[in-house]
Amino acid sequence: MRLVFVLCALFVVSSSPVLAASAKSDSEAKISSMHYEAWQKSVDEYGRQYNALLKRMVSGAESDRLDEKVPMLRSYYSKTMHYNPFSKHILDKLTEHAWVISESRDAKAVNDAVVAYHELLNKHLVNFGVLSFALTMSNIDVRYGDEIFYRNVMNSLIKSFAKSRRGGTPERAYHIVSYGEENHILEGIGGRITASEVYVVGRKYYNVHDIMSEDGEYKQVFMDVSDPIKNMLYKKRAAKIRGVQDISGR
């Protein structure tokens, strides 16, 4: 089972976002109070919808409709409070639980770790990096989940964001929910990334990659990263407001 933790380390590295500079956009744009308040009111409802659909999927009730339901779950995920477009910290925590499951001789500790592992995984099931990790782990030990289910969810997830191979213009940009999706798309396109930049156009945010193919052809690929960046901005606003409230309440 030591192999488990080698694999974990590989996924932590490979799931990092291609363009970490996306984070700088919070200093380049502002979220209006109206949009922030709308986000606050909607996150709980989307969380409930996410949990209800996830429960049906895990139970097998939607097993023959995953191509329809996975994009819906992905949409809900990007609007929940627990949404995270990155995967590293999630994978770190999953790895901790996996270590206990694999190495502990305390039955209660193992059972608790199995429950915690699946609760965390399910919250981020359609995060591409997390799902990739889950699929690999389920192939190692059945305690980490149903490999067939994760593989089917992965196939449906990839179809939902990459099937049409768009991205040549802002209007046809790939819509990114987690940065692992961006990596997967760029790996599929191939070639060498010569430059990457973040652009803000209206209320949309784009990672734009200049790519040189192996035969010398130049192209630009547009990634709509509005969901990750807006979520970061909303959460920063929420944290700032909580900080003010905490100080004023002392």
Order of alpha helices (4+ residues) and beta strands (2+ residues): alpha-alpha-alpha-alpha-alpha-alpha-alpha-beta-alpha-beta-beta-beta-alpha
